[in-house]
Amino acid sequence: MNFTIGTLLALSFLISVLGLFLFLWAQMNGLMRAGPDAAEVIFAGGEVGQTEDPALSVMHRERLQQAASQATRGSLPGPSGDSLALGRDLQERAQQDASSRGPTFIFLCSSVFWLLLGSVAGLVASQKLTSPDFLTQSAWLTFGRIRTAHLNMVVYGWASMAGIGISLWMLPRLLKTQLAGERYAIAGAWLWNAGLAAGIAAILSGWTDGLQWLEIPWQIGILLAMGGALAAVPLLMTIARRTTRHLYVSVWYLAAALLWFPILYIVAKVPGVHVGVEQAIVNWWFAHNVLGLWLTPIGLAAAYYFIAKVLGRPIYSYALSLVGFWALAMFYSQAGIHHLLGGPVPQWLQSVSVVQSVMMIVPVLAVGVNHHMTVASHFGALKHSPTLRFVVLGAALYTLVSLQGSLEALPFFNRLVHFTQYKVAHAHLGLYGFFSMIMFGSIYFAMPRVLDREWPYPKLVWLHFWLATVGFAIYFVSLTIGGVLQGIALLDPARPFMASVQVLTPYLQARTLGGALMTAGHFVFAYHFFALSFGRQSERPDAAPARQAISMGA
């Protein structure tokens, strides 16, 4: 066991050394400069000071601009510059959006489909916790199978595919060139969907690898690894063809995520190598890193891009954003072993995990301060921009879930909440509160640019936001309180085990209520998404901003 763990740590060390050399190379070539112009690379000439949210109607866009202008009070220039140059920049951006249209649309459509299936499966699983006889006639509807199917559909179906879709849409904009290798991404999307569909069928039939987050049999998981690797090919090809010298911080996050996932998945799924305690260690190494080194970088990349774009102002501190990225890469990889504290795991490995978990406070505070200070004095814009609401809420919950994770790594607190519903609340705070909220906002911003159409029913965006937010608040608060009470009951030797079950029951019922509201929000979102995708094209004059800017400059 020590040999395998030592090998993994040695590989991690070598990768860290390579990352250090990459960092030094980037510094010497000016790819990570932290001057004011570095934070403005995502804007076209004259765009700083100009708000943007395609999810809004014309009237609400004007109100958003007024709110941002009043908050700025002259600290940033208003929309200005050569209208012809701005028109050319926007025309090039429209071409960049068009180049990523195919793979982005396929990934996002697939993600919404899996979101609906995963939500229904999750709601059924939640109901079974308080009504064990609910839908027990068929083996594939039993709790162990339907809950596992829910997990895999939302992690690999909704979250991963939405993340890849938004990444492929952002890359051409960030690198100021058209997406290269889009056919590789499209092939990756079909392989990913095929692998996930086969994997869910296997899980429901009772065939799994029996490891949390790794339940899909390795014979099928090969398709996911291949799909993820193919999705990373356009990243490398587009970076090679970029027309901007500086790489915005979001590019670093996206590049890391798209390259990390195939490595994580392949190492964890290699059959016959990890057994016994080793298997548990590798399992939680992967399960923690699939959120922290796969989904988290994509979510933070989107937050850094969309907060700045909607407000029309650069991020507060570009240097701080780079500190956050490299600290995440340095401290996160070994933090997952804190899920095994108190188990038959070498004590030195547990200590390494606790230390790295606490050190995660560094990148979390760097990101949290940066996002907060960027939005500071512009909170009034949240009233007008649904994209900003989703993304800012997700960014704030990233800070909360990360600090909560550092707290859970401390042995005294881990002993209380381990094996309780508190851990379920924590997992959903990361995957839903942080990542999914940012993806919702990102999709609302990106889809009108992908399809050159406007959202047909803007009020549904607000309905979705409140259903998702209120539902998740009920879900998270109820499981957090219930989990703590459950932990107290489990640690009390004078109380029988059933006491921990009875004290938890009303909170599980509240969990189902919250999940039902979240699911309703997902159906509203899906209806609006497909109405935009396959409905009648909008005739609004603002449907194509590039053409509008060109006509203004003519």
N, C-alpha and C positions, 0 to 999 in steps of 0.2 A: 504493500500500500504506500509506504513512504517513498518507494522508487517512482511510482506513478505520479504521486503528488509533487515530488521533487522535479520530475520531468516537466510537468505542466508549469511549475513555477519558473523553471529554467527557460522554457519557451516564452513565457510571459516576460521574463527579463530581457531576452534577446529582442523580442518585439518592441519592448520599451526603449532599448538602445537604438534600434532602427528608427523609432519615433523621435528620439532625441536628435539623431542625425538629420532627419527630415525637418525638424524644427530649426536646426542651425542652418540648413540649406535654404529654407524659406526666409529666414531672417536675412541672410546674405544677399538673396535675390530680391529683397524688398516685397515679398509676397504677403508679409504680415506687418507692414508698417501700421502704426497706430495714430497717424496724424488725422486732423479733421476731415481731410479729403477722402480718407479710407472709409469712413462711415457714410459718405455721400455717394459711393460708387453705384448704389442701387437706384439712384435717381437719374432721370434725364436732365439735360440742361434746363434750368428754370423751374424744375419740379419741387425743389425744396420750398416748403411753405404752402404747398398745394395738397389738400387732402384728397383721398381716393377711397371709395368703397362701392364696388359694383353691385352690392346687394341692396343699395338704396335707390329710391325714386329720385327724380331730378330735384324735387322740392327739398327732400331730406338731405341730399348732397349739398345743397346750398346752405342748409342749416349747420351741417357738419363743418363746412368751411368757415362759417361765421363763428362757431364755437371755438374752433382751433385758432382762428385769427385773434379773437378776443383774449384767449389764454396766453398766446405768444407775446402780445403787446410789444411788438417791434423787435423782439430778440432774434427773430428769424426773418429773412426777406419774404415778401409775399410772392405769389406766382409772377414770374417775370422772365425776361430773356427773349431771344430771337425766336419768334413764333415759327419761322420756317425751319430753324434748327430743331426746335422742339417737335415740330411735325415729323421731321425725318427720323428723329430718335424714336418717336412713338410708332411710326410705320415699321421701323426695324423691330421694335418690341412686338408688334402684332405678328410679324413674320416669325419671330422666335416662338410666340405662343402657338402659331399654326404648326410649327415643326414638331411640337410635342403633343399635338392634339390627339393623335391615334393612341399611343400608349397611355397617356394620361386618362383619356376617356374610358378605355378598357379597364384600367386598374380601379378607377373611381366607381364605375358602374358595378364592378364585381364587389367592391368593398361595401356598397350600400346593400346589395343583395345578401351578402353574408351577415351584415348588421341586423337585418330583419330576422333571418333564420336564427342567429345567435341570441337575439333578444327574446324571441318566443321560447327557445329552449331554456334560457336562463329563468324566465318567468315560471315555466313549468317546474324546474328544479327548485326554485324558491318556495313554491306552493307545497311541494312534497315535504319540506322541512317541518311544516305544521299540520299537514294532512298526508300522512305516510301512505294511505291507501289510494291516493289520487293517481289515476292512470297507471295501474299496476298489471293490467291484463296482458301486456306485451313486454317481453324482456328488454326490448330496445328503448322502452320508456321508463325503465327503472332509474332511480336517482343516480347510481354510479355511472351509468352510460350517458344519460341526458345532460348531466352536469358537466361531464368531461367533453361532450360534444359542444356544449355552450362555450366552454373555455377556449377550445381550439378554433371555433368559428369566429369569436370576437378577437382573439389574439392574432391568428394567422389569416383570417378572412377579412374582417373589418379593419383592424388597426394596421396590420402590416401592409395590406394592399392600398389603403388610403394613404399611408405614409409614403409608399413608393410612388403612387400617382402624383402626390403633391411635390415630391422631390424631383420627379422628371419634369414637372411644369416649372419649378423654380430654377432649375439648373441653367437653361438657356438665358433666362433673364439675368441671372447672377453673373454669367460668363459672357454675356452680350454676344452671343452667337447662336445659330440654329442648332437644335439637338442633333447630335450625330449618333448613328447606330440605333435608331428607333426600332428597327426590325428585331434587334436582339431583345429589347424590352417587351415588345409585343409577344414574341415567342416565350419569354419568361413569364408573362402574364398567363398565357394558356397552360404552360406547364404547372405553374403555381395553382391555378384553379383545378386542374386535373388531379394534382397531388392532394389538394385539400379535400376535394369531393370524395376521392377514394379513401382518404384517411378518415373522414367523418363516417363513411359507410362502414369501414372496418371497426371503428370505435363502437358504433351502435350495434354491430353484430357480436361484440365481445372480444374482438382481436385488438389488443393494444400492447405497447411495450411496458405499460404499468408504471411510468414515471411522470410526475406532474410536469406539465408544459412540454413533455416529450412523448405523449401517449401514442401519436401516430406511428405505426410500425416502420422500422427503418427501411424496409423494402419499398415503402411508399414515400417515406420522407426524402428519399433521393431526389424525387421530383421537385420538392420544395427547395432543396439545396441548389439544384440546377437552375430553377426559376430565379432564385435570389441572386445567383452568380451572373446570370444573363442580364438581370436588371441593372447590375453594376457596370456592365460593359459601356453603355452610353455615357456614364459618368467619366470614365477614363478617356473616351474618344472626344467628348465635348471639351474637357479640360485641355486636351492637346490642341484643340482648334480655337480656344478662347481668343477674344480680341481685347480683353481687359487684362492689364498686367497684374493688378492686385486681386487677390482672392478674398472676397468678403467672408466674414466669420461664418455665415450660414453654409458656405461651400465646404469649409473644414468639417463642420458637423455632419453634413450630408455625405461627404466622402468617407468619413470614418464609419458611419452607420452602414453604408452600402458595402463596404469592404469587411466590416466586422461580422455581419450576420452569417455569410457562408462559412466563415472560419468557426464561429461559435457552434453553428448547427452541425457541421460535419464532425467536429471533435466530440460533441456530446452524443452523436448518433452512431459512431463507429461500433459495430456489434462485436460482442465477445471480449472486449478489452477491459471495460470497467465492471467490476463485480463487488458484491458485498458493500462495505462501508465506502470504498472508492466510488461505487456507483452513486451513492447518496451525495457524496461530495461533488462529483461532476454534475449530477442532476441540479443541485442548487447553485453551483457555479454558473450553469447555463440559465436556469430559471430567473436568476437575479439579473444576469447580464443581458438577457433578451429584452428586458425592460430598460435597463440602464445604458447599454451600449448599442442597442438597436433602435428602440422606439424613442427613448429620451433625446438622443441627438437630433432626430428628425423633428420632434416637437419643438426643441429649442431653436433649431434653424428656422422653422416656420415663424416662431414668435419674434425672433430678431428681425425677420423680413417684414411681416405683416404689420406689426406695431408701428414700425418706422414708416411704411408705405401709407397706411391709413391716415396717420397724423401728419405726414409730409414733413417729418423732421428726423434728423439722424439720431441714432441711439446715444444715450447719455455719455457713455465712456467706451470708446472702441478698445482701448487697452485692457479694460476690465473684462470685456467680452472674450478676449484671447486668453486671459488668465483663467476664466471659467472653463473654456474648452480644454486646455492642457491639464488643468487640475482634475477634470472629469476623467480624462484618459489615464491619468496617473493613479487615481485613488479608487476607482470604482470596481475594477475587475475582480478583486478578491473579497469584496464586501459580502457576497452572498452566503458565505459559510456561517454568518450569524444566525441563519435559520436552523443550524444544527448545534447551537450552544447547549451543553449538557449531555450531548450524545457521545458515542464512542469514536470521537474524532480527535486526532492529536491536539494537545492543548496549545502548542505553538501556532497551529493553523487557526484555531479559534481566536487566539490573541491577535494574529495578523488581521483577521476579519473585523474584529471589534475596532482596532486602531484605524483601519481604512474606512470603516463606516463613519467613525467620528470625524475623520479628516475630510469627509465629503461635505462638511460644513463650509469648507473653503470655496469650492465651485458653486455651491448653492447660494451662498451670500453674494458672490460675485454676480451671478445671474439675477438674483432677486433684486439687489440694489440697482442694477442696470435697468431692468425692466420698469421698476417702480419710478425711478428718476426720469425715465423717458416719458412716462405717462403723467408724472406729477405736474400739476397745474393744468392738465388737459383731461381731467376726469369728466368734465362736462361733455366731452365728445362721446363718452360711453352712452349717453342718452340718445344719440342719433345714429351710431354705427353698430349694427349687429355683429359685424365681423370683429370689431374691437372688443365688444362685450365677451364674445366667446374666447378670443385669444388672450385677453387680459385676465379673465377668470382662470383660464387654464394655466397661465404663467404664474399667477398667485398661488394656485394649488400645487404647482411644482415645488415651490418653496416649502409649503406646508408638508407635503408628503415626504420630501427629502429630509427635513428636520425630524419628522416623525420616525423615519427609518433609522436615523442616527440614534434617536432615543431608544428604539426597540433593540438596538444592538447591545445596549448596556445590560449586563447580566441580571441586575436586580429587577429591571422592568421587563426584560424578556421572560423571566420566570413567571411573571404575572399574566402576560397576554399570550404566551405561546400556546398553541392548540385551541385558541378561542376565536370567536367571530370578530374580534378586534383585528386580527390579521386579514380577514376577508375584507373588512372596511378599508384597511390600509392598501391592499392590493387594488381595490376599485378606485381609491383616491388617486392612485398613480395612473392606472390604465384609462379610467373614465374621466375623473375630475381634471387631471392634467392633460393627458394626451388626446383623448377623444374630443374634449372641448376645443382644443386648438385645431384639431382636424376639421371639426364642424365649421369653425370660422374661416379656415383656409379654403375649404370647398366653396363656401358662400362667396368668397372673393374670386377664386380662380375660375369657376365654371362659366360665368358670363364671358370671360376672356378666352376660354377654351372654345366655346361654341359661338362666340360673337352674338350672344343673345342676352336679354335681361331676364331676371327672375320674374315669372308671371304674377306671383302673389306675394309681395313683400311682407304682408301681415303674417303670413305663415312662418316667416323667419323668426319673428318675435314670439309667436306661439310655441314654436319648437324650443326656443331658448328657455322660456319659463317652465315648460313641461320638463325639460331635461334638468334644469337647475333645481327646481323645487323637488322633483323626484329624487335626484341624487342627494340633496340635502337630507331628506327623510331617510334615505337608505344609509348614508354614511353616519349620521348622528345616532340612529337607532342601533346600528351594529357596533359602533364605538362604545356607547354606554352599555349595551347588552354584553359585549365582549369583556369589559372590565368586571362587571358583576359576575359573569360566568367564571372568570379567572379567580376572583375572590372565593367563590363557592368551591371551585376545584382545589384550592390550596388549603381549605379548612378541613382538617381531618375529622372534625366532629359532625360534618354534614355529609349525607349520602350523595352519591353521584347524581341521583335524580333531582336533587335540589338545584344543581347547575343547569339542568334541562328546563325545569319549571320556571326559574327566574329569567331564562332567555326567551321563552315562548312569545310574550307580547312584542318583543323587539324583532323577532323573526316575522311576525305578522306585519309590523311596520315596514320591514324590509320588502315584503311582497308588494305592499302599497306603493312604496317608492319605486320599485322595479316596474310596476304597471304604468306609472306616470312616465318613466323614462322610455318604456316601450311605445307608449302612445306618441311621445315626441319623436321617436325614430320613424314611426309610420307617417307622421306629418312631414318629416324631413325627406323620406323616400318618395312620397307622393309629389312633393315640390320638385325634387331632383329629376324625376322622370318626366314631369310635366315640362320642365325646362328642356330636357334632353330630346324629347320626342314630340313636343307640342308645337303649336304655331309660333313662328318666329316673331319676336317683338318688332313693332314698327316705330319704337321710340327713337328720337333723333340722337340719343346718347348711347345707342347700342354699340357703336364702333368709335371709341374715343380717338383712335389714330386718324381715321378719316376726318373726324370733326376738327382735330388740330390742324391737319393739312389744309382743310378748306378755310380755316380762320387765317392761316398764313398766306393764302394765295392772293 
